[in-house]
């Protein structure tokens, strides 16, 4: 799996020059996310957001750059016990664009 570019947190603390424990935590989260596939990122961030309760989705969206709707989707999948998620691979069979028909010569 290729390593993704690491997101830089946009919160007030991380935008300052001072060293702060939260800044290191945000960097660690983004480092971990750079090594995960898309569903693992969604579940991990959703789990972290739940620990904050109200406002957790917004905070983690700011830290990670993920959309709040994606985080909410991850939380919903976790609440359902990942019942409809594939064990192998990151995508459900049949997902994506339909195949384009090839033009045939007459």
N, CA, C and O of each residue as an XYZ file, in Angstrom:
424
protein
N       0.851     -1.173      0.000
C       0.000      0.000      0.000
C       0.899      1.238      0.000
O       1.791      1.355      0.840
N       0.670      2.161     -0.934
C       1.504      3.360     -0.981
C       1.232      4.279      0.215
O       0.112      4.348      0.722
N       2.273      4.974      0.648
C       2.135      5.905      1.756
C       1.513      7.192      1.235
O       1.972      7.772      0.251
N       0.456      7.625      1.919
C      -0.222      8.856      1.546
C       0.530     10.040      2.137
O       1.270      9.901      3.111
N       0.330     11.193      1.539
C       0.904     12.412      2.089
C       0.243     12.698      3.431
O      -0.971     12.556      3.574
N       1.038     13.097      4.406
C       0.518     13.343      5.744
C      -0.176     14.707      5.790
O       0.387     15.718      5.370
N      -1.404     14.715      6.305
C      -2.189     15.949      6.442
C      -1.589     16.818      7.548
O      -1.095     16.300      8.549
N      -1.633     18.126      7.367
C      -1.185     19.063      8.395
C      -2.424     19.651      9.066
O      -3.273     20.254      8.410
N      -2.512     19.468     10.374
C      -3.662     19.935     11.154
C      -3.848     21.441     11.008
O      -2.879     22.198     10.963
N      -5.111     21.862     10.934
C      -5.445     23.269     10.750
C      -6.002     23.926     12.015
O      -6.537     25.033     11.945
N      -5.885     23.261     13.172
C      -6.412     23.851     14.399
C      -5.525     25.017     14.853
O      -4.397     25.176     14.385
N      -6.053     25.819     15.764
C      -5.324     26.996     16.249
C      -3.997     26.615     16.897
O      -2.988     27.290     16.695
N      -3.996     25.549     17.664
C      -2.781     25.136     18.370
C      -1.676     24.760     17.383
O      -0.527     25.171     17.545
N      -2.023     23.986     16.371
C      -1.022     23.523     15.401
C      -0.536     24.640     14.484
O       0.536     24.522     13.889
N      -1.290     25.702     14.360
C      -0.886     26.817     13.505
C       0.082     27.763     14.218
O       0.680     28.631     13.581
N       0.240     27.600     15.533
C       1.161     28.435     16.295
C       2.558     27.822     16.289
O       2.721     26.627     16.046
N       3.551     28.644     16.555
C       4.939     28.199     16.570
C       5.307     27.457     17.852
O       6.285     26.710     17.866
N       4.544     27.647     18.930
C       4.883     27.042     20.208
C       4.689     25.527     20.175
O       3.855     25.007     19.433
N       5.480     24.830     21.000
C       5.343     23.383     21.115
C       4.269     23.087     22.153
O       4.263     23.678     23.233
N       3.367     22.175     21.828
C       2.236     21.874     22.697
C       1.967     20.374     22.613
O       2.092     19.795     21.534
N       1.598     19.725     23.733
C       1.318     18.273     23.694
C       0.223     17.896     22.700
O       0.313     16.845     22.065
N      -0.801     18.721     22.551
C      -1.870     18.418     21.594
C      -1.357     18.440     20.163
O      -1.822     17.674     19.319
N      -0.403     19.313     19.891
C       0.184     19.398     18.559
C       0.856     18.068     18.201
O       0.726     17.590     17.074
N       1.569     17.476     19.152
C       2.218     16.186     18.927
C       1.177     15.083     18.726
O       1.369     14.193     17.898
N       0.076     15.139     19.480
C      -1.000     14.154     19.338
C      -1.618     14.243     17.946
O      -1.871     13.218     17.314
N      -1.864     15.461     17.467
C      -2.446     15.656     16.135
C      -1.503     15.121     15.057
O      -1.950     14.507     14.089
N      -0.206     15.351     15.223
C       0.764     14.855     14.243
C       0.801     13.327     14.229
O       0.908     12.717     13.165
N       0.713     12.708     15.413
C       0.697     11.235     15.493
C      -0.539     10.656     14.817
O      -0.454      9.653     14.108
N      -1.686     11.288     15.039
C      -2.916     10.825     14.388
C      -2.750     10.865     12.871
O      -3.073      9.898     12.181
N      -2.250     11.981     12.358
C      -2.098     12.114     10.911
C      -1.024     11.185     10.354
O      -1.126     10.748      9.208
N      -0.005     10.880     11.139
C       0.999      9.905     10.717
C       0.363      8.523     10.587
O       0.567      7.838      9.585
N      -0.406      8.111     11.593
C      -1.095      6.821     11.522
C      -2.035      6.762     10.324
O      -2.070      5.760      9.610
N      -2.791      7.825     10.104
C      -3.741      7.837      8.992
C      -3.048      7.710      7.642
O      -3.618      7.155      6.702
N      -1.824      8.218      7.537
C      -1.100      8.147      6.265
C      -0.715      6.713      5.905
O      -0.342      6.440      4.764
N      -0.803      5.788      6.878
C      -0.442      4.395      6.642
C      -1.648      3.468      6.548
O      -1.481      2.262      6.365
N      -2.861      4.010      6.672
C      -4.075      3.187      6.665
C      -4.800      3.291      5.329
O      -4.608      4.244      4.573
N      -5.652      2.273      5.048
C      -6.504      2.381      3.863
C      -7.735      3.225      4.213
O      -7.902      3.639      5.360
N      -8.578      3.471      3.237
C      -9.679      4.425      3.427
C     -10.679      4.009      4.500
O     -11.128      4.860      5.268
N     -11.040      2.737      4.579
C     -12.019      2.348      5.597
C     -11.379      2.324      6.983
O     -12.043      2.660      7.964
N     -10.122      1.940      7.089
C      -9.441      1.977      8.380
C      -9.352      3.408      8.905
O      -9.553      3.651     10.095
N      -9.049      4.359      8.010
C      -9.001      5.780      8.411
C     -10.357      6.224      8.927
O     -10.447      6.880      9.964
N     -11.410      5.867      8.206
C     -12.770      6.277      8.572
C     -13.139      5.736      9.955
O     -13.697      6.462     10.777
N     -12.829      4.463     10.210
C     -13.186      3.847     11.489
C     -12.361      4.401     12.637
O     -12.891      4.660     13.717
N     -11.060      4.584     12.410
C     -10.191      5.095     13.465
C     -10.607      6.508     13.865
O     -10.723      6.809     15.053
N     -10.829      7.367     12.883
C     -11.208      8.754     13.178
C     -12.592      8.792     13.827
O     -12.819      9.592     14.735
N     -13.510      7.950     13.384
C     -14.839      7.892     14.000
C     -14.727      7.470     15.462
O     -15.410      8.023     16.324
N     -13.873      6.497     15.739
C     -13.665      6.046     17.114
C     -13.097      7.178     17.974
O     -13.569      7.405     19.088
N     -12.106      7.877     17.471
C     -11.512      8.993     18.213
C     -12.537     10.105     18.430
O     -12.585     10.700     19.506
N     -13.349     10.388     17.428
C     -14.355     11.446     17.535
C     -15.388     11.102     18.603
O     -15.866     11.986     19.314
N     -15.732      9.823     18.719
C     -16.707      9.400     19.722
C     -16.203      9.642     21.138
O     -17.000      9.908     22.037
N     -14.909      9.555     21.347
C     -14.371      9.779     22.698
C     -14.567     11.223     23.148
O     -14.580     11.505     24.346
N     -14.720     12.141     22.185
C     -14.942     13.549     22.524
C     -16.412     13.879     22.729
O     -16.749     14.900     23.328
N     -17.285     13.010     22.229
C     -18.715     13.301     22.345
C     -19.117     14.411     21.387
O     -18.633     14.477     20.257
N     -20.019     15.294     21.855
C     -20.531     16.365     21.003
C     -19.372     17.232     20.506
O     -18.527     17.665     21.289
N     -19.346     17.476     19.204
C     -18.294     18.292     18.599
C     -17.070     17.502     18.183
O     -16.145     18.057     17.588
N     -17.054     16.198     18.492
C     -15.905     15.367     18.150
C     -15.685     15.237     16.653
O     -14.547     15.260     16.185
N     -16.778     15.100     15.894
C     -16.645     14.990     14.432
C     -16.002     16.243     13.855
O     -15.111     16.158     13.010
N     -16.448     17.389     14.307
C     -15.912     18.656     13.787
C     -14.424     18.808     14.150
O     -13.615     19.213     13.316
N     -14.079     18.480     15.389
C     -12.692     18.591     15.830
C     -11.788     17.661     15.024
O     -10.741     18.082     14.532
N     -12.193     16.392     14.888
C     -11.368     15.434     14.149
C     -11.331     15.757     12.655
O     -10.341     15.456     11.987
N     -12.376     16.356     12.129
C     -12.355     16.789     10.733
C     -11.293     17.873     10.553
O     -10.584     17.889      9.547
N     -11.186     18.756     11.503
C     -10.192     19.831     11.442
C      -8.774     19.259     11.581
O      -7.858     19.687     10.879
N      -8.604     18.315     12.469
C      -7.286     17.715     12.707
C      -6.834     16.887     11.506
O      -5.675     16.968     11.100
N      -7.739     16.092     10.937
C      -7.361     15.114      9.902
C      -7.620     15.556      8.472
O      -7.040     15.003      7.538
N      -8.490     16.552      8.289
C      -8.858     16.956      6.932
C      -9.963     16.105      6.333
O     -10.335     16.301      5.176
N     -10.492     15.161      7.103
C     -11.594     14.322      6.618
C     -12.904     15.090      6.720
O     -13.046     15.981      7.558
N     -13.852     14.745      5.873
C     -15.170     15.364      5.901
C     -15.966     14.841      7.095
O     -15.862     13.665      7.444
N     -16.750     15.699      7.711
C     -17.569     15.295      8.861
C     -18.550     14.183      8.495
O     -18.843     13.322      9.323
N     -19.057     14.194      7.269
C     -19.991     13.155      6.839
C     -19.290     11.796      6.764
O     -19.897     10.766      7.057
N     -18.028     11.794      6.375
C     -17.253     10.555      6.319
C     -17.039     10.006      7.719
O     -17.130      8.798      7.940
N     -16.755     10.892      8.661
C     -16.560     10.475     10.049
C     -17.866      9.922     10.615
O     -17.863      8.906     11.312
N     -18.977     10.585     10.319
C     -20.289     10.108     10.781
C     -20.598      8.739     10.176
O     -21.166      7.879     10.848
N     -20.226      8.533      8.911
C     -20.438      7.237      8.266
C     -19.615      6.161      8.970
O     -20.106      5.055      9.193
N     -18.383      6.472      9.317
C     -17.536      5.525     10.031
C     -18.121      5.171     11.389
O     -18.070      4.016     11.812
N     -18.679      6.173     12.075
C     -19.292      5.927     13.383
C     -20.500      5.002     13.229
O     -20.709      4.106     14.048
N     -21.287      5.219     12.189
C     -22.462      4.380     11.930
C     -22.036      2.948     11.632
O     -22.657      2.002     12.117
N     -20.976      2.781     10.835
C     -20.479      1.437     10.530
C     -19.985      0.739     11.792
O     -20.205     -0.460     11.960
N     -19.325      1.469     12.674
C     -18.857      0.887     13.937
C     -20.029      0.481     14.820
O     -20.002     -0.581     15.443
N     -21.054      1.321     14.874
C     -22.234      1.007     15.689
C     -22.940     -0.249     15.188
O     -23.544     -0.978     15.974
N     -22.864     -0.504     13.877
C     -23.479     -1.694     13.285
C     -22.548     -2.898     13.335
O     -22.855     -3.943     12.763
N     -21.411     -2.760     14.015
C     -20.483     -3.879     14.151
C     -19.775     -4.248     12.866
O     -19.309     -5.378     12.717
N     -19.688     -3.314     11.938
C     -19.035     -3.531     10.637
C     -19.671     -4.689      9.885
O     -19.015     -5.369      9.096
N     -20.960     -4.907     10.139
C     -21.676     -6.056      9.593
C     -21.672     -6.112      8.069
O     -21.590     -7.201      7.501
N     -21.758     -4.994      7.410
C     -21.881     -4.998      5.947
C     -20.583     -4.582      5.266
O     -20.592     -4.203      4.095
N     -19.482     -4.648      5.979
C     -18.187     -4.283      5.416
C     -17.402     -5.534      5.066
O     -17.437     -6.513      5.813
N     -16.686     -5.521      3.933
C     -15.917     -6.696      3.536
C     -14.705     -6.904      4.446
O     -14.091     -5.941      4.906
N     -14.370     -8.167      4.698
C     -13.199     -8.494      5.506
C     -11.942     -8.341      4.649
O     -10.922     -7.833      5.113
N     -12.028     -8.780      3.413
C     -10.921     -8.672      2.461
C     -11.132     -7.446      1.580
O     -12.209     -7.277      1.009
N     -10.145     -6.608      1.462
C     -10.241     -5.432      0.599
C     -11.049     -4.325      1.251
O     -11.659     -4.511      2.304
N     -11.039     -3.166      0.603
C     -11.685     -1.991      1.183
C     -13.020     -1.664      0.527
O     -13.760     -0.816      1.024
N     -13.331     -2.313     -0.563
C     -14.543     -1.957     -1.285
C     -15.528     -3.111     -1.334
O     -15.139     -4.279     -1.360
N     -16.806     -2.767     -1.346
C     -17.864     -3.757     -1.484
C     -17.937     -4.163     -2.949
O     -17.863     -3.299     -3.823
N     -18.081     -5.461     -3.246
C     -18.184     -5.881     -4.648
C     -19.326     -5.161     -5.360
O     -20.420     -4.998     -4.819
N     -19.039     -4.742     -6.576
C     -20.046     -4.057     -7.373
C     -19.994     -2.549     -7.221
O     -20.750     -1.840     -7.886
N     -19.128     -2.045     -6.368
C     -19.007     -0.602     -6.178
C     -18.246      0.035     -7.331
O     -17.594     -0.656     -8.114
N     -18.333      1.324     -7.426
C     -17.614      2.050     -8.463
C     -18.466      2.279     -9.694
O     -19.651      1.948     -9.734
N     -17.838      2.842    -10.675
C     -18.537      3.141    -11.927
C     -18.813      1.868    -12.716
O     -18.043      0.910    -12.656
N     -19.930      1.867    -13.464
C     -20.173      0.712    -14.331
C     -19.166      0.699    -15.477
O     -18.681      1.746    -15.908
N     -18.857     -0.515    -15.965
C     -17.927     -0.622    -17.079
C     -18.508      0.025    -18.319
O     -19.708     -0.056    -18.583
N     -17.641      0.663    -19.064
C     -18.059      1.301    -20.306
C     -18.070      0.266    -21.418
O     -17.150     -0.544    -21.531
N     -19.105      0.293    -22.231
C     -19.178     -0.656    -23.335
C     -18.142     -0.296    -24.384
O     -17.918      0.878    -24.676
N     -17.511     -1.324    -24.949
C     -16.559     -1.107    -26.011
C     -17.306     -0.934    -27.320
O     -18.295     -1.614    -27.593
N     -16.812     -0.015    -28.112
C     -17.378      0.132    -29.457
C     -16.804     -0.964    -30.338
O     -15.605     -1.243    -30.307
N     -17.682     -1.583    -31.129
C     -17.213     -2.623    -32.039
C     -17.284     -2.120    -33.461
O     -18.194     -1.381    -33.836
N     -16.309     -2.533    -34.240
C     -16.307     -2.140    -35.647
C     -17.276     -2.996    -36.421
O     -17.437     -4.181    -36.129
N     -17.931     -2.401    -37.416
C     -18.874     -3.168    -38.246
C     -18.251     -3.625    -39.505
O     -18.905     -4.282    -40.315
